[in-house]
């Protein structure tokens, strides 16, 4: 055995490893693909810097078949998942999914890349995501830096969505929107796909055995070392006194039957309903499916049905 190899000091396989010299080895979500025009579904994409100081970009998606002059489309801002520490907006997984979603729903989308834990504290994830929304809002008068948004975004029909950690981010961005507002932006709704929420005590038929729970507990404590614990409102919205102040009028929660986080989605749905929030919340459950199945099996029956449901949701006149 080569003793010169750096020692692993934290092994969170199959997600990442941290070595004694401080190096972070991400075991998933490292591949990237360039933006492109997808000729099969006629969606074009490009990468645009939204935060110059940190050199952070978003990937924009637009159906190529729209009126090139001034056709307005619902605007989706999407936050990728990956436990706050893996994946990017530029991975083939998210590129392919956003392509399909934009083609089906005929929307314009901004897929946000943000700095990740553990190199950056969790507050950076939320701050970067908010910076992306501020950048989007800079286009409301039609004179922002990105022409696609100036010409084609309907800022009266803005939605936030994400899967897993990205769903968590979407929820917290809607809370921040209520507090800080974004002039000219009307946040119609948020979509939380298999949301990454958790808590100290089991809910529903969540696993109760310490070994299973400790693995999920450890992941949260790893990405958020300064957390107040497993009932921190960042990971357990049921403990957030501001839950009723969610800054949108519609919420769609999507869960999967075989996902260990399923019960948290239902728990969020139930707590939001009784919180005093004045909007409309609905929930969908995909039977026989695992966590983020739609990303890895996009052509399966449940994933296709989910894509159509999302398309309808973004285009409802409510």
FIZA-366296 format. One record per residue (C-alpha): residue number from 1; residue in three letters; chain; x, y, z. Coordinates in nm, 3 decimals. Layout:
N
<node nr="NUM" rest="ALA" kette="A" X="X" Y="Y" Z="Z"/>
...
//
This chain:
318
<node nr="1" rest="UNK" kette="A" X="0.000" Y="0.000" Z="0.000"/>
<node nr="2" rest="UNK" kette="A" X="0.137" Y="0.341" Z="-0.101"/>
<node nr="3" rest="UNK" kette="A" X="0.167" Y="0.549" Z="0.219"/>
<node nr="4" rest="UNK" kette="A" X="0.222" Y="0.864" Z="0.012"/>
<node nr="5" rest="UNK" kette="A" X="-0.140" Y="0.865" Z="-0.103"/>
<node nr="6" rest="UNK" kette="A" X="-0.350" Y="1.121" Z="0.086"/>
<node nr="7" rest="UNK" kette="A" X="-0.567" Y="0.970" Z="0.355"/>
<node nr="8" rest="UNK" kette="A" X="-0.948" Y="0.981" Z="0.329"/>
<node nr="9" rest="UNK" kette="A" X="-1.076" Y="1.166" Z="0.635"/>
<node nr="10" rest="UNK" kette="A" X="-1.446" Y="1.164" Z="0.543"/>
<node nr="11" rest="UNK" kette="A" X="-1.606" Y="0.906" Z="0.317"/>
<node nr="12" rest="UNK" kette="A" X="-1.957" Y="0.996" Z="0.203"/>
<node nr="13" rest="UNK" kette="A" X="-1.968" Y="0.745" Z="-0.082"/>
<node nr="14" rest="UNK" kette="A" X="-2.131" Y="0.731" Z="-0.328"/>
<node nr="15" rest="UNK" kette="A" X="-2.146" Y="1.112" Z="-0.318"/>
<node nr="16" rest="UNK" kette="A" X="-1.798" Y="1.236" Z="-0.227"/>
<node nr="17" rest="UNK" kette="A" X="-1.479" Y="1.184" Z="-0.030"/>
<node nr="18" rest="UNK" kette="A" X="-1.262" Y="1.435" Z="0.154"/>
<node nr="19" rest="UNK" kette="A" X="-0.890" Y="1.380" Z="0.187"/>
<node nr="20" rest="UNK" kette="A" X="-0.644" Y="1.477" Z="0.457"/>
<node nr="21" rest="UNK" kette="A" X="-0.493" Y="1.746" Z="0.232"/>
<node nr="22" rest="UNK" kette="A" X="-0.837" Y="1.910" Z="0.203"/>
<node nr="23" rest="UNK" kette="A" X="-0.912" Y="1.788" Z="-0.147"/>
<node nr="24" rest="UNK" kette="A" X="-1.278" Y="1.711" Z="-0.224"/>
<node nr="25" rest="UNK" kette="A" X="-1.339" Y="1.425" Z="-0.465"/>
<node nr="26" rest="UNK" kette="A" X="-1.691" Y="1.430" Z="-0.606"/>
<node nr="27" rest="UNK" kette="A" X="-1.793" Y="1.083" Z="-0.716"/>
<node nr="28" rest="UNK" kette="A" X="-2.105" Y="1.185" Z="-0.908"/>
<node nr="29" rest="UNK" kette="A" X="-2.224" Y="1.470" Z="-1.128"/>
<node nr="30" rest="UNK" kette="A" X="-1.887" Y="1.574" Z="-1.269"/>
<node nr="31" rest="UNK" kette="A" X="-1.964" Y="1.543" Z="-1.641"/>
<node nr="32" rest="UNK" kette="A" X="-2.063" Y="1.856" Z="-1.829"/>
<node nr="33" rest="UNK" kette="A" X="-2.204" Y="1.920" Z="-2.176"/>
<node nr="34" rest="UNK" kette="A" X="-2.194" Y="2.244" Z="-2.374"/>
<node nr="35" rest="UNK" kette="A" X="-2.506" Y="2.447" Z="-2.453"/>
<node nr="36" rest="UNK" kette="A" X="-2.648" Y="2.368" Z="-2.794"/>
<node nr="37" rest="UNK" kette="A" X="-2.941" Y="2.363" Z="-3.031"/>
<node nr="38" rest="UNK" kette="A" X="-3.123" Y="2.033" Z="-2.993"/>
<node nr="39" rest="UNK" kette="A" X="-3.256" Y="1.967" Z="-3.344"/>
<node nr="40" rest="UNK" kette="A" X="-3.494" Y="1.692" Z="-3.234"/>
<node nr="41" rest="UNK" kette="A" X="-3.697" Y="1.905" Z="-2.994"/>
<node nr="42" rest="UNK" kette="A" X="-3.597" Y="2.247" Z="-3.130"/>
<node nr="43" rest="UNK" kette="A" X="-3.471" Y="2.395" Z="-2.802"/>
<node nr="44" rest="UNK" kette="A" X="-3.166" Y="2.620" Z="-2.795"/>
<node nr="45" rest="UNK" kette="A" X="-2.948" Y="2.692" Z="-2.492"/>
<node nr="46" rest="UNK" kette="A" X="-2.661" Y="2.917" Z="-2.392"/>
<node nr="47" rest="UNK" kette="A" X="-2.458" Y="2.996" Z="-2.080"/>
<node nr="48" rest="UNK" kette="A" X="-2.467" Y="3.346" Z="-1.936"/>
<node nr="49" rest="UNK" kette="A" X="-2.275" Y="3.487" Z="-1.638"/>
<node nr="50" rest="UNK" kette="A" X="-2.510" Y="3.615" Z="-1.367"/>
<node nr="51" rest="UNK" kette="A" X="-2.253" Y="3.688" Z="-1.093"/>
<node nr="52" rest="UNK" kette="A" X="-1.932" Y="3.831" Z="-1.236"/>
<node nr="53" rest="UNK" kette="A" X="-1.732" Y="3.843" Z="-0.912"/>
<node nr="54" rest="UNK" kette="A" X="-1.772" Y="3.470" Z="-0.851"/>
<node nr="55" rest="UNK" kette="A" X="-1.777" Y="3.380" Z="-1.223"/>
<node nr="56" rest="UNK" kette="A" X="-2.112" Y="3.205" Z="-1.183"/>
<node nr="57" rest="UNK" kette="A" X="-2.329" Y="3.125" Z="-1.483"/>
<node nr="58" rest="UNK" kette="A" X="-2.677" Y="3.003" Z="-1.559"/>
<node nr="59" rest="UNK" kette="A" X="-2.783" Y="2.799" Z="-1.859"/>
<node nr="60" rest="UNK" kette="A" X="-3.075" Y="2.954" Z="-2.048"/>
<node nr="61" rest="UNK" kette="A" X="-3.320" Y="2.750" Z="-2.256"/>
<node nr="62" rest="UNK" kette="A" X="-3.556" Y="2.879" Z="-2.523"/>
<node nr="63" rest="UNK" kette="A" X="-3.783" Y="2.707" Z="-2.777"/>
<node nr="64" rest="UNK" kette="A" X="-3.648" Y="2.800" Z="-3.119"/>
<node nr="65" rest="UNK" kette="A" X="-3.992" Y="2.796" Z="-3.283"/>
<node nr="66" rest="UNK" kette="A" X="-4.126" Y="3.106" Z="-3.104"/>
<node nr="67" rest="UNK" kette="A" X="-4.181" Y="3.443" Z="-3.266"/>
<node nr="68" rest="UNK" kette="A" X="-3.830" Y="3.593" Z="-3.283"/>
<node nr="69" rest="UNK" kette="A" X="-3.955" Y="3.945" Z="-3.216"/>
<node nr="70" rest="UNK" kette="A" X="-4.140" Y="3.967" Z="-2.886"/>
<node nr="71" rest="UNK" kette="A" X="-4.335" Y="3.656" Z="-2.783"/>
<node nr="72" rest="UNK" kette="A" X="-4.362" Y="3.633" Z="-2.403"/>
<node nr="73" rest="UNK" kette="A" X="-4.333" Y="3.298" Z="-2.230"/>
<node nr="74" rest="UNK" kette="A" X="-4.369" Y="3.184" Z="-1.867"/>
<node nr="75" rest="UNK" kette="A" X="-4.029" Y="3.199" Z="-1.698"/>
<node nr="76" rest="UNK" kette="A" X="-3.894" Y="2.907" Z="-1.496"/>
<node nr="77" rest="UNK" kette="A" X="-3.590" Y="2.946" Z="-1.270"/>
<node nr="78" rest="UNK" kette="A" X="-3.459" Y="2.598" Z="-1.192"/>
<node nr="79" rest="UNK" kette="A" X="-3.220" Y="2.491" Z="-0.914"/>
<node nr="80" rest="UNK" kette="A" X="-3.042" Y="2.159" Z="-0.957"/>
<node nr="81" rest="UNK" kette="A" X="-3.021" Y="1.895" Z="-0.686"/>
<node nr="82" rest="UNK" kette="A" X="-2.725" Y="1.701" Z="-0.548"/>
<node nr="83" rest="UNK" kette="A" X="-2.735" Y="1.736" Z="-0.167"/>
<node nr="84" rest="UNK" kette="A" X="-2.590" Y="2.089" Z="-0.199"/>
<node nr="85" rest="UNK" kette="A" X="-2.251" Y="1.940" Z="-0.282"/>
<node nr="86" rest="UNK" kette="A" X="-2.256" Y="1.762" Z="-0.621"/>
<node nr="87" rest="UNK" kette="A" X="-2.396" Y="1.817" Z="-0.972"/>
<node nr="88" rest="UNK" kette="A" X="-2.410" Y="2.135" Z="-1.178"/>
<node nr="89" rest="UNK" kette="A" X="-2.650" Y="2.312" Z="-1.410"/>
<node nr="90" rest="UNK" kette="A" X="-2.428" Y="2.195" Z="-1.698"/>
<node nr="91" rest="UNK" kette="A" X="-2.437" Y="1.819" Z="-1.641"/>
<node nr="92" rest="UNK" kette="A" X="-2.595" Y="1.601" Z="-1.911"/>
<node nr="93" rest="UNK" kette="A" X="-2.857" Y="1.495" Z="-1.657"/>
<node nr="94" rest="UNK" kette="A" X="-2.989" Y="1.848" Z="-1.606"/>
<node nr="95" rest="UNK" kette="A" X="-2.923" Y="1.969" Z="-1.960"/>
<node nr="96" rest="UNK" kette="A" X="-3.133" Y="1.689" Z="-2.106"/>
<node nr="97" rest="UNK" kette="A" X="-3.411" Y="1.732" Z="-1.853"/>
<node nr="98" rest="UNK" kette="A" X="-3.438" Y="2.110" Z="-1.898"/>
<node nr="99" rest="UNK" kette="A" X="-3.435" Y="2.064" Z="-2.275"/>
<node nr="100" rest="UNK" kette="A" X="-3.730" Y="1.826" Z="-2.250"/>
<node nr="101" rest="UNK" kette="A" X="-3.920" Y="2.042" Z="-2.002"/>
<node nr="102" rest="UNK" kette="A" X="-3.880" Y="2.359" Z="-2.209"/>
<node nr="103" rest="UNK" kette="A" X="-3.988" Y="2.177" Z="-2.526"/>
<node nr="104" rest="UNK" kette="A" X="-4.296" Y="2.029" Z="-2.359"/>
<node nr="105" rest="UNK" kette="A" X="-4.407" Y="2.339" Z="-2.168"/>
<node nr="106" rest="UNK" kette="A" X="-4.299" Y="2.603" Z="-2.422"/>
<node nr="107" rest="UNK" kette="A" X="-4.140" Y="2.819" Z="-2.155"/>
<node nr="108" rest="UNK" kette="A" X="-3.811" Y="3.002" Z="-2.114"/>
<node nr="109" rest="UNK" kette="A" X="-3.590" Y="2.859" Z="-1.840"/>
<node nr="110" rest="UNK" kette="A" X="-3.288" Y="2.972" Z="-1.639"/>
<node nr="111" rest="UNK" kette="A" X="-3.101" Y="2.679" Z="-1.484"/>
<node nr="112" rest="UNK" kette="A" X="-2.886" Y="2.816" Z="-1.201"/>
<node nr="113" rest="UNK" kette="A" X="-2.536" Y="2.704" Z="-1.113"/>
<node nr="114" rest="UNK" kette="A" X="-2.428" Y="2.786" Z="-0.757"/>
<node nr="115" rest="UNK" kette="A" X="-2.124" Y="2.731" Z="-0.537"/>
<node nr="116" rest="UNK" kette="A" X="-2.141" Y="2.411" Z="-0.336"/>
<node nr="117" rest="UNK" kette="A" X="-2.060" Y="2.267" Z="0.002"/>
<node nr="118" rest="UNK" kette="A" X="-1.822" Y="2.180" Z="0.161"/>
<node nr="119" rest="UNK" kette="A" X="-1.589" Y="2.440" Z="0.006"/>
<node nr="120" rest="UNK" kette="A" X="-1.858" Y="2.703" Z="0.055"/>
<node nr="121" rest="UNK" kette="A" X="-2.099" Y="2.730" Z="0.352"/>
<node nr="122" rest="UNK" kette="A" X="-2.465" Y="2.661" Z="0.289"/>
<node nr="123" rest="UNK" kette="A" X="-2.546" Y="3.031" Z="0.319"/>
<node nr="124" rest="UNK" kette="A" X="-2.347" Y="3.077" Z="-0.004"/>
<node nr="125" rest="UNK" kette="A" X="-2.578" Y="2.835" Z="-0.186"/>
<node nr="126" rest="UNK" kette="A" X="-2.882" Y="3.043" Z="-0.091"/>
<node nr="127" rest="UNK" kette="A" X="-2.708" Y="3.376" Z="-0.155"/>
<node nr="128" rest="UNK" kette="A" X="-2.591" Y="3.267" Z="-0.500"/>
<node nr="129" rest="UNK" kette="A" X="-2.943" Y="3.148" Z="-0.583"/>
<node nr="130" rest="UNK" kette="A" X="-3.086" Y="3.483" Z="-0.472"/>
<node nr="131" rest="UNK" kette="A" X="-2.823" Y="3.664" Z="-0.679"/>
<node nr="132" rest="UNK" kette="A" X="-2.944" Y="3.467" Z="-0.982"/>
<node nr="133" rest="UNK" kette="A" X="-3.301" Y="3.583" Z="-0.914"/>
<node nr="134" rest="UNK" kette="A" X="-3.183" Y="3.942" Z="-0.879"/>
<node nr="135" rest="UNK" kette="A" X="-3.005" Y="3.906" Z="-1.214"/>
<node nr="136" rest="UNK" kette="A" X="-3.325" Y="3.773" Z="-1.370"/>
<node nr="137" rest="UNK" kette="A" X="-3.517" Y="4.068" Z="-1.223"/>
<node nr="138" rest="UNK" kette="A" X="-3.273" Y="4.313" Z="-1.382"/>
<node nr="139" rest="UNK" kette="A" X="-3.446" Y="4.236" Z="-1.714"/>
<node nr="140" rest="UNK" kette="A" X="-3.801" Y="4.341" Z="-1.619"/>
<node nr="141" rest="UNK" kette="A" X="-3.784" Y="4.670" Z="-1.809"/>
<node nr="142" rest="UNK" kette="A" X="-3.650" Y="4.502" Z="-2.121"/>
<node nr="143" rest="UNK" kette="A" X="-3.301" Y="4.648" Z="-2.088"/>
<node nr="144" rest="UNK" kette="A" X="-3.115" Y="4.376" Z="-1.898"/>
<node nr="145" rest="UNK" kette="A" X="-2.789" Y="4.219" Z="-2.015"/>
<node nr="146" rest="UNK" kette="A" X="-2.949" Y="3.908" Z="-2.170"/>
<node nr="147" rest="UNK" kette="A" X="-3.162" Y="3.953" Z="-2.484"/>
<node nr="148" rest="UNK" kette="A" X="-3.355" Y="3.626" Z="-2.449"/>
<node nr="149" rest="UNK" kette="A" X="-3.496" Y="3.743" Z="-2.118"/>
<node nr="150" rest="UNK" kette="A" X="-3.559" Y="4.098" Z="-2.244"/>
<node nr="151" rest="UNK" kette="A" X="-3.757" Y="3.972" Z="-2.541"/>
<node nr="152" rest="UNK" kette="A" X="-3.926" Y="3.656" Z="-2.425"/>
<node nr="153" rest="UNK" kette="A" X="-3.969" Y="3.635" Z="-2.045"/>
<node nr="154" rest="UNK" kette="A" X="-4.313" Y="3.709" Z="-1.901"/>
<node nr="155" rest="UNK" kette="A" X="-4.217" Y="3.849" Z="-1.561"/>
<node nr="156" rest="UNK" kette="A" X="-4.579" Y="3.829" Z="-1.452"/>
<node nr="157" rest="UNK" kette="A" X="-4.555" Y="3.448" Z="-1.475"/>
<node nr="158" rest="UNK" kette="A" X="-4.241" Y="3.344" Z="-1.291"/>
<node nr="159" rest="UNK" kette="A" X="-4.197" Y="3.001" Z="-1.135"/>
<node nr="160" rest="UNK" kette="A" X="-3.922" Y="2.847" Z="-0.923"/>
<node nr="161" rest="UNK" kette="A" X="-3.855" Y="2.474" Z="-0.928"/>
<node nr="162" rest="UNK" kette="A" X="-3.592" Y="2.222" Z="-0.832"/>
<node nr="163" rest="UNK" kette="A" X="-3.537" Y="1.864" Z="-0.730"/>
<node nr="164" rest="UNK" kette="A" X="-3.407" Y="1.741" Z="-0.393"/>
<node nr="165" rest="UNK" kette="A" X="-3.168" Y="2.012" Z="-0.264"/>
<node nr="166" rest="UNK" kette="A" X="-3.292" Y="2.231" Z="-0.550"/>
<node nr="167" rest="UNK" kette="A" X="-3.646" Y="2.199" Z="-0.415"/>
<node nr="168" rest="UNK" kette="A" X="-3.517" Y="2.306" Z="-0.074"/>
<node nr="169" rest="UNK" kette="A" X="-3.357" Y="2.610" Z="-0.241"/>
<node nr="170" rest="UNK" kette="A" X="-3.680" Y="2.694" Z="-0.427"/>
<node nr="171" rest="UNK" kette="A" X="-3.875" Y="2.696" Z="-0.099"/>
<node nr="172" rest="UNK" kette="A" X="-3.624" Y="2.927" Z="0.070"/>
<node nr="173" rest="UNK" kette="A" X="-3.610" Y="3.159" Z="-0.231"/>
<node nr="174" rest="UNK" kette="A" X="-3.989" Y="3.196" Z="-0.213"/>
<node nr="175" rest="UNK" kette="A" X="-3.958" Y="3.289" Z="0.155"/>
<node nr="176" rest="UNK" kette="A" X="-3.684" Y="3.540" Z="0.075"/>
<node nr="177" rest="UNK" kette="A" X="-3.895" Y="3.684" Z="-0.206"/>
<node nr="178" rest="UNK" kette="A" X="-4.168" Y="3.759" Z="0.046"/>
<node nr="179" rest="UNK" kette="A" X="-3.917" Y="3.945" Z="0.265"/>
<node nr="180" rest="UNK" kette="A" X="-3.708" Y="4.129" Z="0.007"/>
<node nr="181" rest="UNK" kette="A" X="-3.926" Y="4.133" Z="-0.308"/>
<node nr="182" rest="UNK" kette="A" X="-3.800" Y="4.167" Z="-0.663"/>
<node nr="183" rest="UNK" kette="A" X="-3.964" Y="4.468" Z="-0.829"/>
<node nr="184" rest="UNK" kette="A" X="-4.143" Y="4.375" Z="-1.151"/>
<node nr="185" rest="UNK" kette="A" X="-4.141" Y="4.000" Z="-1.073"/>
<node nr="186" rest="UNK" kette="A" X="-4.465" Y="3.819" Z="-0.993"/>
<node nr="187" rest="UNK" kette="A" X="-4.380" Y="3.482" Z="-0.842"/>
<node nr="188" rest="UNK" kette="A" X="-4.677" Y="3.267" Z="-0.942"/>
<node nr="189" rest="UNK" kette="A" X="-4.566" Y="2.937" Z="-0.796"/>
<node nr="190" rest="UNK" kette="A" X="-4.296" Y="2.695" Z="-0.690"/>
<node nr="191" rest="UNK" kette="A" X="-4.253" Y="2.327" Z="-0.770"/>
<node nr="192" rest="UNK" kette="A" X="-4.075" Y="2.109" Z="-0.515"/>
<node nr="193" rest="UNK" kette="A" X="-3.969" Y="1.779" Z="-0.672"/>
<node nr="194" rest="UNK" kette="A" X="-3.871" Y="1.516" Z="-0.413"/>
<node nr="195" rest="UNK" kette="A" X="-3.773" Y="1.793" Z="-0.170"/>
<node nr="196" rest="UNK" kette="A" X="-3.470" Y="1.751" Z="0.053"/>
<node nr="197" rest="UNK" kette="A" X="-3.628" Y="1.818" Z="0.393"/>
<node nr="198" rest="UNK" kette="A" X="-3.563" Y="1.622" Z="0.710"/>
<node nr="199" rest="UNK" kette="A" X="-3.610" Y="1.637" Z="1.087"/>
<node nr="200" rest="UNK" kette="A" X="-3.502" Y="1.493" Z="1.418"/>
<node nr="201" rest="UNK" kette="A" X="-3.816" Y="1.285" Z="1.475"/>
<node nr="202" rest="UNK" kette="A" X="-3.959" Y="1.045" Z="1.214"/>
<node nr="203" rest="UNK" kette="A" X="-4.281" Y="1.143" Z="1.037"/>
<node nr="204" rest="UNK" kette="A" X="-4.531" Y="0.918" Z="0.860"/>
<node nr="205" rest="UNK" kette="A" X="-4.379" Y="0.578" Z="0.785"/>
<node nr="206" rest="UNK" kette="A" X="-4.027" Y="0.720" Z="0.771"/>
<node nr="207" rest="UNK" kette="A" X="-3.753" Y="0.480" Z="0.888"/>
<node nr="208" rest="UNK" kette="A" X="-3.709" Y="0.485" Z="1.265"/>
<node nr="209" rest="UNK" kette="A" X="-3.394" Y="0.276" Z="1.295"/>
<node nr="210" rest="UNK" kette="A" X="-3.093" Y="0.483" Z="1.408"/>
<node nr="211" rest="UNK" kette="A" X="-2.856" Y="0.346" Z="1.142"/>
<node nr="212" rest="UNK" kette="A" X="-3.070" Y="0.458" Z="0.846"/>
<node nr="213" rest="UNK" kette="A" X="-3.151" Y="0.794" Z="1.000"/>
<node nr="214" rest="UNK" kette="A" X="-2.793" Y="0.861" Z="1.103"/>
<node nr="215" rest="UNK" kette="A" X="-2.676" Y="0.847" Z="0.740"/>
<node nr="216" rest="UNK" kette="A" X="-2.919" Y="1.121" Z="0.638"/>
<node nr="217" rest="UNK" kette="A" X="-2.852" Y="1.313" Z="0.959"/>
<node nr="218" rest="UNK" kette="A" X="-2.478" Y="1.302" Z="0.886"/>
<node nr="219" rest="UNK" kette="A" X="-2.523" Y="1.437" Z="0.535"/>
<node nr="220" rest="UNK" kette="A" X="-2.712" Y="1.743" Z="0.660"/>
<node nr="221" rest="UNK" kette="A" X="-2.461" Y="1.808" Z="0.938"/>
<node nr="222" rest="UNK" kette="A" X="-2.181" Y="1.778" Z="0.683"/>
<node nr="223" rest="UNK" kette="A" X="-2.316" Y="2.034" Z="0.436"/>
<node nr="224" rest="UNK" kette="A" X="-2.432" Y="2.266" Z="0.714"/>
<node nr="225" rest="UNK" kette="A" X="-2.180" Y="2.241" Z="1.001"/>
<node nr="226" rest="UNK" kette="A" X="-2.312" Y="2.558" Z="1.170"/>
<node nr="227" rest="UNK" kette="A" X="-2.673" Y="2.435" Z="1.168"/>
<node nr="228" rest="UNK" kette="A" X="-2.886" Y="2.450" Z="1.481"/>
<node nr="229" rest="UNK" kette="A" X="-2.963" Y="2.082" Z="1.423"/>
<node nr="230" rest="UNK" kette="A" X="-3.197" Y="1.852" Z="1.238"/>
<node nr="231" rest="UNK" kette="A" X="-3.496" Y="2.077" Z="1.310"/>
<node nr="232" rest="UNK" kette="A" X="-3.323" Y="2.383" Z="1.170"/>
<node nr="233" rest="UNK" kette="A" X="-3.588" Y="2.557" Z="0.952"/>
<node nr="234" rest="UNK" kette="A" X="-3.345" Y="2.528" Z="0.662"/>
<node nr="235" rest="UNK" kette="A" X="-3.398" Y="2.151" Z="0.659"/>
<node nr="236" rest="UNK" kette="A" X="-3.730" Y="2.125" Z="0.851"/>
<node nr="237" rest="UNK" kette="A" X="-3.975" Y="2.394" Z="0.732"/>
<node nr="238" rest="UNK" kette="A" X="-4.235" Y="2.270" Z="0.983"/>
<node nr="239" rest="UNK" kette="A" X="-4.023" Y="2.444" Z="1.249"/>
<node nr="240" rest="UNK" kette="A" X="-4.016" Y="2.773" Z="1.059"/>
<node nr="241" rest="UNK" kette="A" X="-4.247" Y="3.042" Z="1.206"/>
<node nr="242" rest="UNK" kette="A" X="-4.231" Y="3.217" Z="0.866"/>
<node nr="243" rest="UNK" kette="A" X="-4.380" Y="2.925" Z="0.671"/>
<node nr="244" rest="UNK" kette="A" X="-4.712" Y="3.105" Z="0.619"/>
<node nr="245" rest="UNK" kette="A" X="-4.528" Y="3.391" Z="0.449"/>
<node nr="246" rest="UNK" kette="A" X="-4.429" Y="3.194" Z="0.142"/>
<node nr="247" rest="UNK" kette="A" X="-4.417" Y="3.457" Z="-0.133"/>
<node nr="248" rest="UNK" kette="A" X="-4.623" Y="3.285" Z="-0.403"/>
<node nr="249" rest="UNK" kette="A" X="-4.984" Y="3.184" Z="-0.457"/>
<node nr="250" rest="UNK" kette="A" X="-4.932" Y="2.824" Z="-0.573"/>
<node nr="251" rest="UNK" kette="A" X="-4.716" Y="2.533" Z="-0.462"/>
<node nr="252" rest="UNK" kette="A" X="-4.685" Y="2.191" Z="-0.623"/>
<node nr="253" rest="UNK" kette="A" X="-4.509" Y="1.919" Z="-0.423"/>
<node nr="254" rest="UNK" kette="A" X="-4.405" Y="1.604" Z="-0.611"/>
<node nr="255" rest="UNK" kette="A" X="-4.300" Y="1.289" Z="-0.426"/>
<node nr="256" rest="UNK" kette="A" X="-4.207" Y="0.932" Z="-0.520"/>
<node nr="257" rest="UNK" kette="A" X="-4.346" Y="0.630" Z="-0.338"/>
<node nr="258" rest="UNK" kette="A" X="-4.012" Y="0.455" Z="-0.277"/>
<node nr="259" rest="UNK" kette="A" X="-3.815" Y="0.770" Z="-0.192"/>
<node nr="260" rest="UNK" kette="A" X="-3.694" Y="0.785" Z="0.169"/>
<node nr="261" rest="UNK" kette="A" X="-3.776" Y="1.159" Z="0.158"/>
<node nr="262" rest="UNK" kette="A" X="-4.138" Y="1.099" Z="0.047"/>
<node nr="263" rest="UNK" kette="A" X="-4.288" Y="1.152" Z="0.392"/>
<node nr="264" rest="UNK" kette="A" X="-4.112" Y="1.487" Z="0.423"/>
<node nr="265" rest="UNK" kette="A" X="-4.287" Y="1.605" Z="0.107"/>
<node nr="266" rest="UNK" kette="A" X="-4.623" Y="1.503" Z="0.252"/>
<node nr="267" rest="UNK" kette="A" X="-4.532" Y="1.661" Z="0.586"/>
<node nr="268" rest="UNK" kette="A" X="-4.445" Y="1.988" Z="0.414"/>
<node nr="269" rest="UNK" kette="A" X="-4.773" Y="1.978" Z="0.221"/>
<node nr="270" rest="UNK" kette="A" X="-4.976" Y="1.920" Z="0.538"/>
<node nr="271" rest="UNK" kette="A" X="-4.794" Y="2.186" Z="0.741"/>
<node nr="272" rest="UNK" kette="A" X="-4.823" Y="2.445" Z="0.465"/>
<node nr="273" rest="UNK" kette="A" X="-5.198" Y="2.383" Z="0.441"/>
<node nr="274" rest="UNK" kette="A" X="-5.252" Y="2.447" Z="0.811"/>
<node nr="275" rest="UNK" kette="A" X="-4.995" Y="2.729" Z="0.844"/>
<node nr="276" rest="UNK" kette="A" X="-5.232" Y="3.011" Z="0.752"/>
<node nr="277" rest="UNK" kette="A" X="-5.067" Y="3.064" Z="0.413"/>
<node nr="278" rest="UNK" kette="A" X="-5.329" Y="3.196" Z="0.172"/>
<node nr="279" rest="UNK" kette="A" X="-5.221" Y="3.013" Z="-0.143"/>
<node nr="280" rest="UNK" kette="A" X="-5.313" Y="2.681" Z="-0.305"/>
<node nr="281" rest="UNK" kette="A" X="-5.092" Y="2.375" Z="-0.248"/>
<node nr="282" rest="UNK" kette="A" X="-5.125" Y="2.039" Z="-0.421"/>
<node nr="283" rest="UNK" kette="A" X="-4.925" Y="1.718" Z="-0.412"/>
<node nr="284" rest="UNK" kette="A" X="-4.858" Y="1.437" Z="-0.659"/>
<node nr="285" rest="UNK" kette="A" X="-4.708" Y="1.096" Z="-0.582"/>
<node nr="286" rest="UNK" kette="A" X="-4.548" Y="0.869" Z="-0.841"/>
<node nr="287" rest="UNK" kette="A" X="-4.610" Y="0.506" Z="-0.754"/>
<node nr="288" rest="UNK" kette="A" X="-4.327" Y="0.252" Z="-0.747"/>
<node nr="289" rest="UNK" kette="A" X="-4.059" Y="0.516" Z="-0.810"/>
<node nr="290" rest="UNK" kette="A" X="-3.735" Y="0.618" Z="-0.637"/>
<node nr="291" rest="UNK" kette="A" X="-3.574" Y="0.955" Z="-0.560"/>
<node nr="292" rest="UNK" kette="A" X="-3.534" Y="1.174" Z="-0.875"/>
<node nr="293" rest="UNK" kette="A" X="-3.635" Y="0.884" Z="-1.098"/>
<node nr="294" rest="UNK" kette="A" X="-3.744" Y="1.129" Z="-1.369"/>
<node nr="295" rest="UNK" kette="A" X="-3.383" Y="1.240" Z="-1.425"/>
<node nr="296" rest="UNK" kette="A" X="-3.254" Y="0.889" Z="-1.483"/>
<node nr="297" rest="UNK" kette="A" X="-3.558" Y="0.734" Z="-1.652"/>
<node nr="298" rest="UNK" kette="A" X="-3.700" Y="1.031" Z="-1.844"/>
<node nr="299" rest="UNK" kette="A" X="-3.894" Y="0.818" Z="-2.092"/>
<node nr="300" rest="UNK" kette="A" X="-4.070" Y="0.595" Z="-1.837"/>
<node nr="301" rest="UNK" kette="A" X="-4.446" Y="0.631" Z="-1.802"/>
<node nr="302" rest="UNK" kette="A" X="-4.437" Y="0.817" Z="-1.470"/>
<node nr="303" rest="UNK" kette="A" X="-4.167" Y="1.058" Z="-1.588"/>
<node nr="304" rest="UNK" kette="A" X="-4.359" Y="1.141" Z="-1.906"/>
<node nr="305" rest="UNK" kette="A" X="-4.678" Y="1.197" Z="-1.703"/>
<node nr="306" rest="UNK" kette="A" X="-4.486" Y="1.423" Z="-1.464"/>
<node nr="307" rest="UNK" kette="A" X="-4.344" Y="1.627" Z="-1.753"/>
<node nr="308" rest="UNK" kette="A" X="-4.695" Y="1.683" Z="-1.888"/>
<node nr="309" rest="UNK" kette="A" X="-4.823" Y="1.782" Z="-1.543"/>
<node nr="310" rest="UNK" kette="A" X="-4.543" Y="2.036" Z="-1.506"/>
<node nr="311" rest="UNK" kette="A" X="-4.619" Y="2.177" Z="-1.850"/>
<node nr="312" rest="UNK" kette="A" X="-4.984" Y="2.225" Z="-1.752"/>
<node nr="313" rest="UNK" kette="A" X="-4.884" Y="2.380" Z="-1.421"/>
<node nr="314" rest="UNK" kette="A" X="-4.663" Y="2.644" Z="-1.581"/>
<node nr="315" rest="UNK" kette="A" X="-4.932" Y="2.735" Z="-1.833"/>
<node nr="316" rest="UNK" kette="A" X="-5.243" Y="2.745" Z="-1.612"/>
<node nr="317" rest="UNK" kette="A" X="-5.414" Y="3.082" Z="-1.611"/>
<node nr="318" rest="UNK" kette="A" X="-5.444" Y="3.136" Z="-1.236"/>
//
